[in-house]
Amino acid sequence: MANYSTNEFRSGLKVMLDGEPCSILENEFVKPGKGQAFARVRLRNLNSGRVWERTFKSGDSLEGADVMEVSLEFLYSDGEFWHFMEPDTYEQYQADQKAVGEAADWLKEQDRCEVTLYNGVPLSVQPPNFVELEIVDTDPGLKGDTASGGSKPATLSTGAVVKVPLFLNQGDTVRVDTRTGEYQGRSKG
Amino acid sequence: MNIRDEAKVEVTAPEFDWRPAASLAALQDRAAGLKWLRDFFSDRGVLEVETPLLMSSTVTDPHIEGFSVPFSDHDRYLQTSPEYAMKRLLAAGSGSIFQICKAFRVGEVGRKHNPEFTILEWYREGFDHFDLMDEVELLVGGYLGRGDVTRISYAELFEEYFEVNPHSIDDVALTNLARSQLDTDFKDATRDTWLDLLMSGVIEPQLARRGLVFVYDFPASQAALSRLTVTAQGDSIGQRFELYVDGVELVNGYHELLDAEEQRRRFERDNEQRKQLSRPPRALDEKFLAALDSGIPACAGAALGVDRLLMLACKSKSIAEAVSFDWVRA
């Protein structure tokens, strides 16, 4: 990978720091008039998610990290790995539990996800902001009650549990905002 | 479909944008500000001068790089400040003088830095750095309408924040202190690097809440072109000050060094340091040294970043909002 000098540090640039792949969030040029120039840099460690601030001498360089953001189609989970495919090349990738994390609650077959690859291996998976999933288990609906504000827990096909209105039943499909885990509406699908 | 795509908005990248980042109001404030500054000095009988932007030599400062400009057989340099030329005028008997001009420094780009910037520089005969701080207070406090001013020595500042004497602390303790305050992995840092790092990385951000702060009497190793003296505590210091406004370094002032031989030694020491930093040594400005040798009157001088002053006046976060076209848009 190429080396990047502090004056090339831009938000979004992926670099290696202390052996960890990082994304640069912010780079501030700091220099007392007569004194040395520094770069005060905020980075996110892409492995741990932790944000840290490091001061470099202006002109120091870091090795670029082989990190790519790709849009992949989710194929299936075999219980241990989640399998994804690049729809144009059919190239397949497997993501482990650590990479998938909480996204596992929202992965539906054939949905497109933003996957961060590090050295060609998924490092993190971001589900679509909105997904449509089928209710596989919920208390039976209450006849006639279609308007009251009440809600009940429903288990979706992925295993996620969300609050849904009382009138929805097993077999219905709902639209959920994956960022908040909130029910958005009933889907006609 | 992925809804996230809908949030993307078309924005022209600044390097392709023909428009200024500064508002029309900021440009009007700038014009009024320049007039205000000129009036301030003419009211005090200080003569406005102009000196060349393209000089035949440049500064030896280890951490300042001048742009070189080809000219027939001999490169010229865009000035990094008008200091040497103005001191030659002082030696020629100009009396107190001021100048508002452009200065240029390679590589200094950031929120508070533009490689081409407007500088106000002035020299007052018979002043020392404390007299000059009084005048800076009138000028900056007056322009910004601010009275929240404090003065604190460099030593007191380090005492306050780190409970150490920055002049006498030994190198190992200083290194450990800096490492405990900031995440860095410098391997070849000098004493001044650690001091600069603590100043700009730890203290400066905290000065943001303290209004106008004059910091004076810097370590002798950072005396630059100021006179050296020894304090009552026995610390060797340079008679220099910096004014920080809301944590932004705005003015740098010296009780000016008059001794040509001492000046030459400092230049040579700068060049030694430049070699260690793998930077080209610079030919000394012999005309400036000759002027010092012929004698300049006792004086104090200061340089003020005009773009920063205007940025502070319009409460902008970035210098780009105070100049018509910043470096990226130029």
Interface residues (C-beta under 8 A of the other chain):
Chain A: N7 E28 F29 V30 K31 P32 G33 K34 G35 Q36 A37 F38 R40 W52 E53 R54 T55 F56 K57 S58 G59 S71 R112 E114 P128 N129 F130
Chain B: M1 N2 I3 R4 D61 H63 I64 G107 E108 V109 G110 R111 K112 H113 L182 D183 T184 F186 D192 T193 D196 L197 M199 S200 G201 E204 Q222 A224 E242 E249 N252 A303
